[in-house]
């Protein structure tokens, strides 16, 4: 799958994606995490993969100088219509970003990286556009559990998942909001890649997910990670595994 095919999928899925997200208990949990972490943030932030712009607008309301960017024109059309006072750029996140070195204090990338076919260059570009001492925050669906089938206990509570092939990188086709491609990569890939781009881990969280409608609990749906770009500049690291 190449980037243009990916973008065509998201162009077609944009409207339904928004409807699903706005009615999702899991998306609401994600929103609570973001708002708790970044309440009052007033710096320069790039919302990378901004979708229909809800977080770009939220950061702006906190007093931040927020820029949203996305590759799907249909997503950006909704974002600009709903939030005309915010800046939104059409950007291919797998290519060179149209921003200067050190332009941002925070790169915020929410539920995006697992849907991009290649992210090596993306992570390097995040490092470039961050100022020394700046932060990268990303969240993804948790790769250790996304692939698994739920296993219910004797009370019918879904507390475990049976998984296989966790270490194997591969493409999966989803249909949550129309056809879209998900790229499974183990956690080691993301963290080694961040290290290779000079980032230092600040914190990682695996927030527990609970959906009463599905009678499931006890496993994280998401993974959130925050990194710092060294104040002395980006260091070189070993190749990601």
N, C-alpha and C positions, 0 to 999 in steps of 0.2 A: 504494500500500500504506500503511495506517495502522498506528499502534502496536499496537492491539488485534489486528489480523490477524497482525502480526509475533509477538506474544506467544503466540498460539494455535499458530503453527508451532513455537515453541520448547518449548511445553508438550508437544506431541506427539513432538518429537525428543529430549527430554531424556535418556532412558535410553540410547538408541543413541548420542547424542553423547558421553556419558561413556565408553561402551565403545570407541568409535573413538579418542577422545583418549588413553585409557590404553594403547592399543596402537600409538600413532603415533610414528614416529621424528621427525617434524617437531615434534610437541608436546614431545617430550623435548629437542630442541634449544632450543626456546623456554624450557623450564624451566631449562636450564643457564644461559641468558642472564640470566634473572631472578635466580636464586640467586647468580650471580657479582656482579651489580650491587648487590643489596640484603642480602647476608649481614650479619647483625649489626644491621640497622636496628631501632631500638627506639622509634620515635616513634608518632604517631597517624596511621593510614593508613586510607583508604577504598579498598576493593577494589570498584571500580565495574563492575558486570557480572560478579559473582563466579562465576556458574554453580553448579557443585556444590561450591564452597568450598575447593578444594585450595590456592589461594594465600592465602586468608584464614587458613587453618590454618597454612600455612608461615610467614607473617609473625608470627603469634602465637607460634610456636615460637622465633622470633628475639628475642622479648621485646617486640614491638610491641603497641600497643593497636589491634587490627585490627577493622574493621567491614566486613562484606561486604554488598553489596546487589545485587539482581537483580529483574527484572520477572516472571520465570517461576516460578510456585508449585512446579512439579515440580522445577525445579533447586534451589530453596531447601529443599524437603522432603529431598532427598538430602543437601544440605549440613548441615542440622540433625541428621539422623540420624547422619551420619559424624563430625561435629565439634560435639557438644553443648555444649562449653565456649566456642564462638565465638559472636559476635553476627552475626545475619543479618537484614536488613530487606528487605521487599518494596517495591521502589521503581521507578517508571517513570523511566528515565534521560532521557527526552525532556521531562520536566516539571520542576517545581521540586523540588529535593532537600530532604528533611526534616531538614536539618542546619543548624546556626547558622553565621553568617559566621566564617571563620577557624577552623573546628573541626578541621582536619586539617593535618598537616605534609606529607603525601604523598597525592596521588590517583593510584592505580594502576589502569590501564584496559587490560586485556590482551585483545587480539583481539576487540574489541567494536564500536568506532566504525564499522567498515565494514558492520555488520549493523543499524544504526539508521537509520530513514528520514529523520530530521532530527537534526542535531547542533549547530546554531548555539546553541540554548539550552543544550544539554548542556555545551558548552565554557564558556559564560558561567557556568553553575552551578559547574563545576569551579573556576573562578577565584574565585567567591564563597566557597566552603567551605574554600578553602586559606588558611592564615595568610600574611601577608606574608613573603616569603622561602621559602615552601613550594614543593614541586616537583610537577609533573604528569609522569607517565611513561605513555606509551601505546605499544602495538604494534598493528599491523594487517598483514594480508596485503599484500604489496607491490603497489600498483596498477599499476605499470609492467609487471608480468609476469604478474599473475594471469589476465588475459584471453587471453594468447597461447597459440598451439599450438606444442608443442615441435618443433624441427628438429634432426635427428640429423646428426652428421658422418660421415665415411667409416668411422670405427671403431664407429659405432653409439652414440656418446655424445651425449646430449642436452645440447648446450651453448648453444643459442640458442632464442629464441622469436620467432615472427612475430605482431606485434600490429597492430591498427588501431583507430581511434576512441578513442585514449587520453584525449584532452581532453574527451570527451563524457560528462557524468554520466548514469548510467542504472542501471536495476534489472536484476539477473540472478537467475535461480532456480537454486539448487544442490540437490544430492541426496546429499551426502556422508553424512549421518546422518538423512535424511528431508528433506522439503521445507523449504527456508529461503531467504530473500531476501537477496541481497548487493547493496550499493549502491556502484557504482564511482564514485570521485571521484579526480581527479588529485592529486598531492602538493601542488601549489600551493594547492588548496582547504584542506587541513588546516593547512598552515603559515601561510597568510594569515589563517585563522580564529583560530588561536592568537594571532597577533600582534594581531588586532583585539580580542581579549579581554584584552590586556595582558601576555601571556606573552613571555618572552625565551628563545630557544633556548639550551640548554646543550650538548647533543650529539645527534647523529643517527647511528644505525648501520644498516647493511644487511648483516646476517650472512649469509654464504654458506650455501646449503642443499645438502646432498648426500644422496641417497637411493639406496643401492646397488640396492635392489629395482627402481627405475625407471631405473637407469643414467644418472642425470642429475647435473650439477654446473655450477658456474660462475656461477649467477645467484642472487640473494637471493630467498628465499620471503617473508621478513618485513621490515618496517621498524619500527624502534624509535626513539622520539623522547622527549627529556626537556627540559622547560621549567621556568623559574623564574618565580614571581610576584614582581614587584618588591617590595622591602622597604618602599617608600613607598606601596604600594597599587596597585591595578590601573589602568593607564593606558588611555586610549581610543586606538583605532587606526582605520584605514580599514576599510571594509567588505571582507569576504573576496570574492575573485573566484569 
